[in-house]
Amino acid sequence: MAFDLSVLPDLTLPDRFKHTASDLSRDVKWQVRNDALARLDAVDPILRHVLEVKVVRNQRRNFLNLRVRQDYATLIFQHPGADNVRYCFFISDKLEPFITITVLSPDEGKLGRLTAQQVVELEEGITRFKTRFGIVGESYHYTPLQERRETDEFVRQTSVDRASKAHSTHFHLKMRIATEMYKDKFPVLQLMNFDSMRRTLDHIKYNYSRTTVPWDRVKAQIQHDAIPE
């Protein structure tokens, strides 16, 4: 793979970009970020979806900062599938006792639909996750493909900001977990009286009232939404 020389193999900047009299232009920063992502692709194509690259400057030089993207910061488990696809298990940051499961492809990012084989791999990942964390008797909440499409269409036809829409476009499955597990795996809750909040705040009470179903029922919904073979 050929690389532009705006970023060196160790993700440092060459002198012509490292030492400048003023801040780098917006166009140069854009090029540097793209070249840094290309370098990361050579390490692992998944990284461009998980990491953010920022060009920063101090009194001495320009350099790159890497940070985990916010939507991957609460990952607590992953299951590898075929073609380097990853089944990602996140502790929810929405003040709800759920694990959110998404599927990440190195080529496409978060997948909107799964293949039949990926549904099989998803179930394998769930089994491993349950064994790892000692979960039994869990239930699930799933937003079907049609509902996600209807939400996207509503956003397109109105002035609603995409960041404010009710559902993500990509596939996501929620697994209900015990409150104690949620508090244990999401330490920021130690800064608040979560037990009191869940009794008094409407947002959290709603999250606790979300309808869930057993795995066999949600699996049938996911299989219905799968890409036809």
Helices and strands as residue ranges (DSSP letters): H 15-18, H 26-43, H 47-50, E 51-57, E 62-68, G 70-72, E 75-80, G 82-84, E 86-91, E 98-105, E 109-110, H 116-133, E 140-142, H 145-157, G 162-164, E 173-176, H 179-185, G 187-191, H 194-200, H 202-209, H 215-225
